[in-house]
Amino acid sequence: MHCMDPQLYDAAVKGNIEPFKDTAIEFDSIVTPSKNTILHINIMCRNISSMETASTKFVEDILDRCPSLLLQVNVNAETPLHVAAKCGHSDMVEFLIKSTAKTQDEELESGIGAAKRMLRMTNNEGNTALHEAVHYKYGCGENFNQRRSRFHLFF
């Protein structure tokens, strides 16, 4: 693990992919002292008031290079999906769930797809991302219910 340097942290906050193109360090090893990845940071720092213009492009670019970040947890055992749900970023919730389609084929042998696993993961408080969305009273809970029926998930 490498502690995230201030320049990379700032780039993650701003959704600037350029500094990450030049780093030789694996993205999943770049974390803050709280084990937040560049995805956690970017998602936490999105401005809710500009949701219409907030882009998922940074997250998409990072996941293209390191799809394992979808399931990487911070010190609170929160995935990026937990953070998106907790912050009320329904567009990001939907994007992260759709992003599992890229990794799902690799997971079929284990009998549980990446989408199911991500939706079922609990944080240190025992909450799934759906619980977080409901607890914080954000409308992105409906995205979870739509995805749950599509993936035939049973909680």
Helices and strands as residue ranges (DSSP letters): E 2-3, H 6-14, H 18-21, G 27-29, E 30-31, H 38-44, G 48-50, H 57-65, G 67-71, H 80-87, H 90-107, G 108-110, H 114-120, H 129-135, H 141-150
